[in-house]
Structure formats: C-alpha cells, structure tokens
C-alpha cells in the first residue's frame, strides 16, 4: 500500500497589531458596559435579587418558626418574610433546606435568601452575608413531660442527646460522658425523645418551645428543662449571598422596623408556649434591639 501524500500546509497569517488592538478595545468596552449594567469585574450580578418572586430556603418542619402544611408555610419566619416582602417589594416563595446545606444554598445561588433559625457566627459569615438578628435565644434541652432525669447541668452526663448536623448545637461542648446523636432535622429528634430512643433534644430554647406547643395534646407531650443550658447565645439572621450590599441595606432597614412594629405580635401568635413560659419577661429574653441589627449585620451604616 502506498502512503498518501498531503499538500504542505500553508503558514497561518499573523494577526496584525491593529486587529489585536481592536479586540482589546472591544473587550474593554464590553467590560465597561457590563459594569454599567450592575455587574462587577468578576461577573457577580449586583442588581437587586429582591424583586418579583424571591426564593427563600427555610427549615419547614419547625413548628412556631416555619411549618409547611397543606401547601402553606406558617410560623414566625413566614410572617417575617411577608413583612419584608411588603416593605421591599417582593413575594416570598419557600423551599426546604437542611441545616448542613444552608451555606451551600446561597453559594450555589439556589436561593436568594435563607431564613431558617440560622445563627450568625464568624465561620458562617466567611461564606455568606447576614442581616440580623431577628431573634435571640440561649440553648436548652427538650425531654418528655414525664421525664425527670435532667434537672441540673451535671445530669446531662451519660445521657444520649439528639441534635442536628450542621447546627451550632452540634458544635457545643456537652459534659463528659454525654453521647451525641445527630439527625438531619429536629422533628426526627423530637420523635426519638417521645419513643425513648434518646434522652433529650439539645438546641435553641426558642425553637424547642415550638415543639412544646405542637405536642401539648399528643400522647407523649414534651417540655423544656428549666435553667439548664450550654453553648453560646444564638442570634438568628437573614442570610444572603456575599457582596449584595444594596439588598443587605434594604433588609437591614426593613428588619429594624419589623422589630419595632410587628415582632411582639408575631411571637405571641406563633410561639404561645414561649410567651407562657416567661410571663412578663419573654421580650427581654428573646427580642433583639433595633440597633443590634446594625451591630451584627454584614452591612453597617
């Protein structure tokens, strides 16, 4: 078989300096146009995301704060989102996100906001921006109403304690000998307490009172152990992708008004067990001051 021969390749013509300059100028003009339209040099959209339908990642199995039932989301956080939407001009649309995926939800831009009992911490603030707090709470223990095995901090040792992966409670230092058990959501932890599979649920006190109210007429009611707590004070914030200063400012201003205008009435309506547990003192314990929003938010005046 004879080898095929190919005609010699023609040398590629060199681009002229003028054509190269034209391409550079065109690219510069495009960059200027993109920047003028509200985009930064790295491609991040700086136009407001808080218009039209706004997708919000939430934890929709938490009674009192957000419980999805019958195609409706009810609780303190839907009330908050509705207020923010009315003030800023958007319609909230919720979908569920587990605790461990909240940062990624915003990094991937699957949601414009996350409002899901999401505590402001320095580690989280490295990945997302926060506006808040809209709630302040210590951490506490939930047990069956007929259980008296935890009365003091020392009693927590040698108990099986359920909490949620990715939460601040999962990072808290419990007494030596306590056995941590993690689930993806608190509703599962509460069921395990009722079934006797674990001794207690450990998370934010405010959140626990939602389950107290939900389960008060069940076959196995639950209670919050008084005056036993570990970990830090948690401050719930509204989370958004980093760098959206305009949206951050809008949320900060609207949240401060909400704390003054409607916070107390929404807590009374959605978290009655919390109000009943601290008559005359619940606002002092759980309500942030409007000026706290400027202190803890990523965008400050």
VEXDREN-2710 file (C-alpha; in Angstrom, 1 decimal):
% VEXDREN-2710
k/r/px/py/pz
1/UNK/0.0/0.0/0.0
2/UNK/1.4/3.3/-0.9
3/UNK/1.4/6.1/1.6
4/UNK/-0.9/9.1/0.8
5/UNK/0.7/12.4/0.4
6/UNK/-0.7/15.7/1.6
7/UNK/0.0/19.1/0.2
8/UNK/2.1/21.2/2.5
9/UNK/0.2/23.3/5.0
10/UNK/0.1/27.0/4.3
11/UNK/1.6/29.1/7.1
12/UNK/-1.1/30.8/9.2
13/UNK/-1.1/34.5/8.6
14/UNK/0.0/36.6/11.6
15/UNK/-2.7/38.8/13.1
16/UNK/-1.9/42.4/12.6
17/UNK/-1.2/44.7/15.6
18/UNK/-4.2/46.7/14.6
19/UNK/-6.6/43.8/14.8
20/UNK/-5.2/42.8/18.2
21/UNK/-5.7/46.4/19.5
22/UNK/-9.2/46.3/18.2
23/UNK/-10.0/43.2/20.1
24/UNK/-8.6/44.6/23.3
25/UNK/-10.6/47.8/22.9
26/UNK/-13.8/45.8/22.2
27/UNK/-13.2/43.7/25.4
28/UNK/-12.6/46.9/27.4
29/UNK/-15.8/48.4/26.0
30/UNK/-17.7/45.2/27.0
31/UNK/-16.3/45.3/30.5
32/UNK/-17.4/48.9/30.8
33/UNK/-20.9/48.0/29.6
34/UNK/-21.2/45.1/32.0
35/UNK/-20.1/47.2/34.9
36/UNK/-22.6/49.9/33.9
37/UNK/-25.4/47.3/33.9
38/UNK/-24.6/46.4/37.6
39/UNK/-22.1/43.7/37.3
40/UNK/-18.7/43.6/38.8
41/UNK/-15.4/42.6/37.0
42/UNK/-15.6/39.0/38.4
43/UNK/-19.1/38.6/36.9
44/UNK/-21.1/38.9/40.1
45/UNK/-24.6/40.4/39.5
46/UNK/-25.1/43.5/41.6
47/UNK/-28.7/44.1/40.6
48/UNK/-31.2/43.5/43.3
49/UNK/-32.5/40.0/43.8
50/UNK/-35.3/41.2/46.0
51/UNK/-37.9/41.7/43.2
52/UNK/-40.8/39.6/41.9
53/UNK/-40.8/36.1/43.3
54/UNK/-37.9/35.6/45.8
55/UNK/-36.9/32.0/46.6
56/UNK/-36.2/31.6/50.3
57/UNK/-34.5/28.5/51.8
58/UNK/-36.1/27.6/55.1
59/UNK/-36.4/24.8/57.6
60/UNK/-40.1/24.0/57.0
61/UNK/-40.6/21.3/59.7
62/UNK/-40.1/23.6/62.7
63/UNK/-43.4/24.4/64.4
64/UNK/-43.7/28.0/65.6
65/UNK/-40.9/29.2/63.3
66/UNK/-41.9/27.5/60.0
67/UNK/-44.1/24.6/59.4
68/UNK/-45.2/23.6/55.9
69/UNK/-48.6/22.0/55.9
70/UNK/-51.4/21.9/53.3
71/UNK/-49.4/23.9/50.7
72/UNK/-48.9/26.7/53.3
73/UNK/-46.0/27.8/55.3
74/UNK/-47.0/29.0/58.8
75/UNK/-44.9/30.5/61.6
76/UNK/-42.8/33.4/62.8
77/UNK/-40.4/33.3/59.9
78/UNK/-43.1/33.3/57.1
79/UNK/-44.6/36.2/59.0
80/UNK/-41.2/38.0/59.0
81/UNK/-40.7/37.2/55.3
82/UNK/-44.1/38.5/54.4
83/UNK/-43.4/41.8/56.2
84/UNK/-40.0/42.2/54.4
85/UNK/-41.6/41.4/51.1
86/UNK/-44.3/44.0/51.6
87/UNK/-41.8/46.7/52.7
88/UNK/-39.2/45.9/50.0
89/UNK/-41.5/44.8/47.1
90/UNK/-41.2/41.0/46.6
91/UNK/-43.2/37.8/47.0
92/UNK/-41.6/35.1/49.2
93/UNK/-41.6/31.6/47.9
94/UNK/-40.3/28.9/50.3
95/UNK/-38.5/25.6/49.8
96/UNK/-36.9/23.3/52.4
97/UNK/-33.2/23.2/53.2
98/UNK/-31.5/21.2/55.9
99/UNK/-29.2/22.8/58.4
100/UNK/-26.0/21.4/57.0
101/UNK/-26.7/22.8/53.5
102/UNK/-27.7/26.4/54.3
103/UNK/-24.3/28.0/53.3
104/UNK/-24.2/26.0/50.1
105/UNK/-27.7/27.0/49.2
106/UNK/-26.5/30.6/48.9
107/UNK/-23.1/29.9/47.5
108/UNK/-24.8/27.9/44.7
109/UNK/-27.5/30.7/44.4
110/UNK/-30.3/28.1/44.7
111/UNK/-32.0/30.7/47.0
112/UNK/-31.8/34.5/47.2
113/UNK/-32.2/34.3/51.0
114/UNK/-32.1/31.7/53.8
115/UNK/-34.4/32.3/56.7
116/UNK/-34.2/29.2/58.9
117/UNK/-33.3/29.7/62.5
118/UNK/-29.8/30.4/61.1
119/UNK/-27.4/31.7/63.8
120/UNK/-24.9/34.4/62.9
121/UNK/-21.4/33.1/63.5
122/UNK/-17.9/34.2/62.4
123/UNK/-17.4/31.0/60.5
124/UNK/-20.6/31.3/58.5
125/UNK/-20.0/35.0/57.9
126/UNK/-16.9/34.0/55.9
127/UNK/-19.2/32.4/53.3
128/UNK/-22.4/34.4/53.4
129/UNK/-23.7/37.8/54.5
130/UNK/-26.1/38.3/57.3
131/UNK/-28.8/40.8/58.3
132/UNK/-29.9/40.4/61.9
133/UNK/-30.6/39.4/64.5
134/UNK/-34.4/38.9/64.4
135/UNK/-34.3/36.5/67.4
136/UNK/-32.0/36.0/70.3
137/UNK/-32.0/32.7/72.3
138/UNK/-29.9/30.5/74.6
139/UNK/-29.7/26.8/74.1
140/UNK/-31.6/24.3/76.2
141/UNK/-32.9/20.7/76.5
142/UNK/-36.2/19.2/75.5
143/UNK/-37.4/16.0/77.2
144/UNK/-40.6/14.0/77.7
145/UNK/-43.0/15.7/80.0
146/UNK/-42.9/12.8/82.4
147/UNK/-39.1/12.6/82.4
148/UNK/-37.1/14.0/85.4
149/UNK/-33.6/12.6/84.5
150/UNK/-32.2/16.0/83.8
151/UNK/-32.6/18.7/86.5
152/UNK/-29.1/20.2/86.6
153/UNK/-26.1/20.5/84.2
154/UNK/-24.4/17.6/85.8
155/UNK/-27.3/15.3/84.9
156/UNK/-26.6/15.7/81.2
157/UNK/-23.5/13.4/81.6
158/UNK/-24.1/9.9/80.5
159/UNK/-27.3/10.8/78.6
160/UNK/-28.0/10.4/74.9
161/UNK/-28.5/13.8/73.4
162/UNK/-30.0/14.4/69.9
163/UNK/-29.2/17.4/67.9
164/UNK/-28.9/18.3/64.2
165/UNK/-25.9/18.1/61.9
166/UNK/-24.6/21.5/60.8
167/UNK/-26.2/23.3/63.8
168/UNK/-24.4/25.4/66.4
169/UNK/-25.8/22.9/69.0
170/UNK/-23.9/20.1/67.3
171/UNK/-20.7/22.1/68.0
172/UNK/-21.4/22.8/71.6
173/UNK/-19.3/21.2/74.3
174/UNK/-21.6/18.9/76.3
175/UNK/-20.5/17.4/79.7
176/UNK/-18.1/14.5/79.5
177/UNK/-19.9/11.2/79.1
178/UNK/-22.8/12.6/77.2
179/UNK/-23.4/10.7/73.9
180/UNK/-24.3/12.9/71.0
181/UNK/-26.7/11.6/68.4
182/UNK/-27.2/13.7/65.2
183/UNK/-30.1/13.7/62.8
184/UNK/-30.9/15.9/59.7
185/UNK/-33.8/17.7/61.4
186/UNK/-35.2/18.4/64.8
187/UNK/-38.6/16.8/64.2
188/UNK/-36.8/13.5/64.0
189/UNK/-35.0/14.2/67.3
190/UNK/-38.3/15.0/69.0
191/UNK/-39.9/11.8/67.8
192/UNK/-36.9/9.9/69.1
193/UNK/-37.4/11.5/72.5
194/UNK/-41.0/10.6/72.5
195/UNK/-40.2/7.0/71.6
196/UNK/-37.5/6.8/74.3
197/UNK/-34.7/6.3/71.8
198/UNK/-32.8/9.3/73.2
199/UNK/-32.9/11.2/76.5
200/UNK/-33.2/14.8/75.2
201/UNK/-33.1/17.1/72.3
202/UNK/-30.5/19.9/72.5
203/UNK/-30.9/23.1/70.5
204/UNK/-32.1/26.7/70.8
205/UNK/-34.6/27.3/73.6
206/UNK/-36.9/29.4/71.4
207/UNK/-37.1/26.6/68.8
208/UNK/-37.9/24.0/71.4
209/UNK/-41.0/25.8/72.6
210/UNK/-42.5/25.4/69.2
211/UNK/-42.4/21.7/69.7
212/UNK/-43.8/22.0/73.2
213/UNK/-46.9/23.8/71.7
214/UNK/-47.2/21.3/68.8
215/UNK/-47.1/18.3/71.1
216/UNK/-49.1/19.5/74.1
217/UNK/-52.1/17.4/73.2
218/UNK/-50.2/14.4/71.9
219/UNK/-50.0/11.0/73.7
220/UNK/-46.4/12.0/74.6
221/UNK/-46.1/15.7/75.4
222/UNK/-42.7/17.3/75.9
223/UNK/-41.2/20.1/78.0
224/UNK/-38.2/22.3/78.1
225/UNK/-35.9/21.7/81.1
226/UNK/-35.7/25.0/83.0
227/UNK/-32.4/26.6/83.9
228/UNK/-30.1/24.0/82.2
229/UNK/-28.2/25.3/79.2
230/UNK/-24.8/25.0/77.4
231/UNK/-23.2/26.7/74.5
232/UNK/-23.5/30.3/73.3
233/UNK/-26.3/32.8/72.9
234/UNK/-27.6/32.4/69.3
235/UNK/-28.7/35.3/67.2
236/UNK/-30.8/34.4/64.1
237/UNK/-30.0/36.2/60.9
238/UNK/-31.3/36.5/57.4
239/UNK/-28.6/35.2/55.1
240/UNK/-27.9/36.2/51.6
241/UNK/-25.0/35.7/49.1
242/UNK/-21.9/37.8/49.8
243/UNK/-21.5/41.1/48.2
244/UNK/-25.1/42.2/47.7
245/UNK/-24.8/45.5/49.6
246/UNK/-27.9/47.1/48.2
247/UNK/-30.1/44.1/49.2
248/UNK/-28.4/43.9/52.5
249/UNK/-29.2/47.6/53.2
250/UNK/-32.8/47.1/52.3
251/UNK/-33.2/44.1/54.5
252/UNK/-31.4/45.8/57.4
253/UNK/-33.7/48.9/57.3
254/UNK/-36.9/46.8/56.9
255/UNK/-35.9/44.4/59.8
256/UNK/-35.3/47.2/62.2
257/UNK/-38.8/48.5/61.5
258/UNK/-40.2/45.0/61.9
259/UNK/-38.7/44.5/65.3
260/UNK/-40.5/47.7/66.4
261/UNK/-43.7/47.3/64.5
262/UNK/-44.7/43.6/64.5
263/UNK/-42.2/41.4/66.2
264/UNK/-44.0/41.1/69.5
265/UNK/-47.5/40.4/68.0
266/UNK/-46.0/37.7/65.7
267/UNK/-44.2/35.9/68.6
268/UNK/-47.5/35.9/70.6
269/UNK/-49.3/34.4/67.7
270/UNK/-46.8/31.8/66.6
271/UNK/-44.9/30.9/69.9
272/UNK/-47.5/30.9/72.7
273/UNK/-45.7/28.3/74.7
274/UNK/-42.6/30.5/74.8
275/UNK/-44.6/33.5/76.0
276/UNK/-46.4/31.4/78.6
277/UNK/-43.0/30.1/80.0
278/UNK/-41.7/33.6/80.7
279/UNK/-44.7/35.8/81.6
280/UNK/-43.7/39.5/81.7
281/UNK/-40.1/38.7/80.7
282/UNK/-40.2/36.9/77.3
283/UNK/-39.5/40.1/75.3
284/UNK/-36.4/40.9/77.4
285/UNK/-35.1/37.4/76.8
286/UNK/-35.7/36.9/73.1
287/UNK/-36.3/40.2/71.4
288/UNK/-33.3/41.9/69.8
289/UNK/-33.0/45.7/70.0
290/UNK/-33.3/47.5/66.6
291/UNK/-29.8/48.9/67.0
292/UNK/-28.5/45.3/67.3
293/UNK/-29.3/44.8/63.6
294/UNK/-26.6/47.3/62.7
295/UNK/-24.1/45.8/65.1
296/UNK/-24.4/42.2/63.8
297/UNK/-25.3/42.7/60.2
298/UNK/-22.7/42.3/57.5
299/UNK/-23.7/45.7/56.1
300/UNK/-23.4/48.5/58.6
301/UNK/-24.4/52.1/58.3
END
